[in-house]
Amino acid sequence: MYTKTDTVIRHIKHIADKSGIDAVAFGSDFDGIPGELEFVGCEGMPLLINAHCQVFHESEVEKISKNNALRLFSGNFG
């Protein structure tokens, strides 16, 4: 069985493969993701970032974890 972290990583990898790394970002609301609940909210971010480092390059992790969201917010709410 996949853990919640594994599921998040698989989803992000799938979206990045289909739409490009610039289309992916995550927040802290992980309701509805199947798997064992390793965390509930933002306290799981260090776990997720470490897991992303196993799959993505450091520059891609920066985009996924903050830069893509900041770009979206500043471009639309700036």
C-alpha positions in Angstrom: 0.0 0.0 0.0 1.2 3.5 -0.8 1.8 6.0 1.9 0.3 9.5 1.6 3.7 10.9 0.7 4.1 8.3 -2.1 0.7 9.2 -3.4 1.5 13.0 -3.4 4.8 12.3 -5.2 3.1 10.1 -7.9 0.4 12.7 -8.5 2.9 15.6 -8.8 5.2 13.5 -11.1 2.2 12.7 -13.3 1.1 16.3 -13.6 4.7 17.4 -14.3 5.1 14.7 -16.9 1.9 15.8 -18.6 1.9 19.6 -18.2 5.5 20.5 -17.3 7.2 21.4 -14.0 5.9 25.0 -14.1 2.3 23.8 -13.8 2.8 22.1 -10.4 2.6 23.4 -6.9 1.3 22.1 -3.6 -0.2 23.6 -0.5 -1.1 22.1 2.9 -4.5 20.7 2.4 -4.2 17.0 1.6 -7.7 15.8 2.2 -9.0 13.2 -0.1 -5.6 11.7 -0.9 -5.7 8.0 -0.2 -3.1 6.3 1.8 -1.8 6.1 5.4 -2.0 9.5 7.1 1.6 10.4 7.9 0.6 14.0 8.4 -2.5 16.2 8.4 -1.3 19.6 7.1 1.7 21.8 6.8 3.7 19.9 9.4 4.3 17.3 6.7 6.1 19.8 4.4 9.6 18.8 5.4 8.7 15.1 4.8 7.3 16.0 1.3 10.2 18.1 0.4 12.7 15.4 1.3 10.7 12.9 -0.7 10.6 15.3 -3.7 14.4 15.5 -3.6 14.5 11.8 -4.4 12.5 12.3 -7.6 13.1 15.8 -8.8 16.2 18.1 -9.2 16.7 20.8 -6.6 15.5 23.6 -8.9 12.3 21.6 -9.6 11.7 21.1 -5.9 12.0 24.9 -5.5 9.4 25.4 -8.1 7.0 22.8 -6.8 7.3 23.8 -3.1 7.1 27.6 -3.5 8.2 29.4 -6.7 5.3 28.2 -8.9 2.7 29.3 -6.4 4.4 32.6 -5.8 4.5 33.3 -9.5 0.8 32.5 -9.8 -0.2 34.7 -6.8 2.0 37.6 -7.8 0.8 37.5 -11.4 -2.9 37.4 -10.5 -3.1 39.2 -7.1 0.1 41.2 -7.3 
